[in-house]
Amino acid sequence: MLSKESANEIFLNQFSYTAEEYCFSPGRINLIGEHIDYNGGLVLPFAINKGILAVFKKNENKIIRIYSADFEDSLVIDLGKAIEFPVEVNWKTYILGMIEMMNSKGFYISGIDMIICSDLPLGSGLSSSAALECLIGYVFANEYYDKNRKELALDAQHVEHEYAKVKCGIMDQFAVANGKKEMGMLLDCNNLQSNYLPIELKNFTLLVINSNKPRALVDSKYNERRAECDKILALLDGFDPSKELANLNPLSLAYIEDDILYSRAKHILTENNRVKMASNALADGNIEALGQLLLASHQSLDEDYEVAGHELNTIVKYAMKVKECVGARMTGAGFGGCCIAIVEKNAIAKFKQYVSKKYQENTHYTCAIFEVEISDGVGFL
Ligand code: GLA
């Protein structure tokens, strides 16, 4: 996590006084259950100790001043005037969207001086936008959202749909709002019921491998996949009573004639099953079995859902050549972003060296490999 001291310094530089209130909003990693949330199935994400740190001081000036250290740019909002959104979606869109959302709910919004800084690698698919949305909601309406974290997640998701125009599922915002130290969340996206599940990897550790491939087109490709899923449901209307793809009767797949749509549906059904098996493997402490499920998830995302691509495949291919690695997969939406791997603790250095070298030789990019801790959701420090 970023240090309070360096954040304080940024605040002092911007506003010429000091503030002593802090909020941290984490990024997330999804252990397994990809492209399942918007299909009403099971996912297993957790919040991580990398995220966005804010230092702030509220006031009665009716002016919001927020400085982003990452973008070296400021946002000033006069609460007496109508909110104006940037033409192209950027970091300000999420903040403005969240403020408009809270306004529409009748929440009191105060003036504020705030700086934000992040140690989430930008555009890496670790949910920096969900972290930002939840941070803003939590800072401005702490008393309400602290007790209504599910609603915070839903409101943040609404902002993503309405203002960023990405029809994301609920997983990212839910994980950021509800994360718990050392726990994964087995979340049923059909009814938003969730159970915390200890993630104990024994003599293994979870490594994150950032492909550093810019996630170009990710939003349009993502919306394309969602549209395909809607098509499948429309197609099966009358054959299968399920309103959610993840809960289709597997026999219904026989009615899908289109090869691409068939593969998409197959991924959803098999992935949903893998999440159930992964939670059992975790409960049994069977890390090898968990690793195999991660790998099967990646293969399905690559072959059936077609969201992996050369870079993420290269990482998984070479990760699996390290004999101390029991499983690896892409995490998040795909088309670039990050992979995760479960690796024996005593082989971390070897894994890093080998996978980095092979990745550089086989792609145009250099990857970054790091460990993360499973942490609490958004909160004041
Ligand atoms: C993105 C979305 C999530 C989820 C994942 C894929 O992170 O924001 O809602 O759909 O992709 O599992």
Residues whose N, C-alpha, C, O or C-beta is under 5 A from the ligand:
A	BS01	GLA	G33 E34 H35 I36 D37 C168 G169 I170 M171 D172 G332 A333
